[in-house]
Amino acid sequence: MTPQAPTPAYRRLSVEERRSQLLETALSLFAHRAPEDISLDDVAEAAGVSRPLVYRYFPGGKQQLYEAALMSAADELRHCFDEPHEGPLLPRLSRALDRYLAFVDQHDTGFSALLQGGSVVETSRTTAIVDGVRRAAAEHVLSHLGIAEPGPRLRMTIRMWITAVEAASLIWLDEGKQPPPDELRDWLVEQFVAALAVTARRDAQSDALVRALAADL
Amino acid sequence: MTPQAPTPAYRRLSVEERRSQLLETALSLFAHRAPEDISLDDVAEAAGVSRPLVYRYFPGGKQQLYEAALMSAADELRHCFDEPHEGPLLPRLSRALDRYLAFVDQHDTGFSALLQGGSVVETSRTTAIVDGVRRAAAEHVLSHLGIAEPGPRLRMTIRMWITAVEAASLIWLDEGKQPPPDELRDWLVEQFVAALAVTARRDAQSDALVRALAADL
């Protein structure tokens, strides 16, 4: 191998490799700038390829690229929730939140733009992708809690807490990432327990969970 | 006056009256059907006027009519928060929530379409209108609590609870308006106190509030 190896931009990539590279480039651009401020030229330039090449992979242009990048971000986010079903419950929740908050930290601008709504690239498809992540989060929480059939009050509590986590993440970005992520994570876990305890006053299923969590610590 | 009085649709209205009538008609249509499913013809027909007349008042067509209807709904929603600064705090919050939940009940489909995102009529302007209502809600809560300068932890707690109320309203609509509004309202008030109590563990300002609320009951 000579020291003058070709630069990565000119290396011959397979179709799948090229597609992944373009997606990754798009995702890192969309993560830190509003979709309005990104053109296909920016993506081409950052990937070191021509604009027609980007179009060849994404004939639907920026909207298609945005949706593909969003789906890839949604997959990444789902992986944050992967947590072995072992050990005490609240530390599992803490670890998943740590990964989630690291994701929010890494995709700050894109995360805000996506969730604050009213963006030019927002469609019923992007909304469906985001809703899918929320549903996955709720299912993960319920599966760790060992609940196969949540009643309406427990379901509302979990969904409400997930929305609250999302809102807290946006506010956290808005406040210049204060308080520190560790404090935010502990606060969110405690909010989860507190919300469940309120529901437990009028719901036997939630009451049993609160007791299980207390015994688990 | 003869018994054959003209029907309201043909009564000569002033410019302001006509505008109000069209807005009210639009709002009642947008309240119960998705914006995608409403045409200017529907608005004209429901108001008993011609389509060109609707265009004369709203030259920007459906988008302008939607935004005007949304602004009028936002005003109505702000009025839900009007509550005298008198008497114990939590009952004040309960009364405001009662009015808010009645609003949600009356504007069910429109409320969901607006807040679930991805609608064709959603723009940065509609997002700004909704954010204005959220900010107004937070300011009302803080003014009743007598807090002029909320610290970041208290601010986050209040904003998070307001988002949680919104989420709970959407879930409530989604679940066929179950549980009954009185139960939902009590649960939301208790969630407010519980969220504040969690924050109070690491925030002196919130701690003072929790004590004041407990003494106030």
Chai-1 contact restraints between the chains, C-beta under 6 A:
chainA,res_idxA,chainB,res_idxB,connection_type,confidence,min_distance_angstrom,max_distance_angstrom,comment,restraint_id
A,G117,B,G117,contact,1.0,0.0,6.0,A-B,restraint_1
A,G117,B,T127,contact,1.0,0.0,6.0,A-B,restraint_2
A,G118,B,E122,contact,1.0,0.0,6.0,A-B,restraint_3
A,G118,B,T123,contact,1.0,0.0,6.0,A-B,restraint_4
A,G118,B,S124,contact,1.0,0.0,6.0,A-B,restraint_5
A,G118,B,T127,contact,1.0,0.0,6.0,A-B,restraint_6
A,E122,B,G118,contact,1.0,0.0,6.0,A-B,restraint_7
A,T123,B,G118,contact,1.0,0.0,6.0,A-B,restraint_8
A,S124,B,G118,contact,1.0,0.0,6.0,A-B,restraint_9
A,T127,B,G117,contact,1.0,0.0,6.0,A-B,restraint_10
A,T127,B,G118,contact,1.0,0.0,6.0,A-B,restraint_11
A,P152,B,E175,contact,1.0,0.0,6.0,A-B,restraint_12
A,P152,B,Q178,contact,1.0,0.0,6.0,A-B,restraint_13
A,M156,B,I171,contact,1.0,0.0,6.0,A-B,restraint_14
A,R159,B,I171,contact,1.0,0.0,6.0,A-B,restraint_15
A,M160,B,A164,contact,1.0,0.0,6.0,A-B,restraint_16
A,M160,B,A167,contact,1.0,0.0,6.0,A-B,restraint_17
A,M160,B,A168,contact,1.0,0.0,6.0,A-B,restraint_18
A,T163,B,T163,contact,1.0,0.0,6.0,A-B,restraint_19
A,T163,B,A167,contact,1.0,0.0,6.0,A-B,restraint_20
A,A164,B,M160,contact,1.0,0.0,6.0,A-B,restraint_21
A,A164,B,A164,contact,1.0,0.0,6.0,A-B,restraint_22
A,A167,B,M160,contact,1.0,0.0,6.0,A-B,restraint_23
A,A167,B,T163,contact,1.0,0.0,6.0,A-B,restraint_24
A,A168,B,M160,contact,1.0,0.0,6.0,A-B,restraint_25
A,I171,B,M156,contact,1.0,0.0,6.0,A-B,restraint_26
A,I171,B,R159,contact,1.0,0.0,6.0,A-B,restraint_27
A,E175,B,P152,contact,1.0,0.0,6.0,A-B,restraint_28
A,Q178,B,P152,contact,1.0,0.0,6.0,A-B,restraint_29
A,E190,B,V198,contact,1.0,0.0,6.0,A-B,restraint_30
A,Q191,B,V198,contact,1.0,0.0,6.0,A-B,restraint_31
A,A194,B,A194,contact,1.0,0.0,6.0,A-B,restraint_32
A,A194,B,V198,contact,1.0,0.0,6.0,A-B,restraint_33
A,V198,B,E190,contact,1.0,0.0,6.0,A-B,restraint_34
A,V198,B,Q191,contact,1.0,0.0,6.0,A-B,restraint_35
A,V198,B,A194,contact,1.0,0.0,6.0,A-B,restraint_36
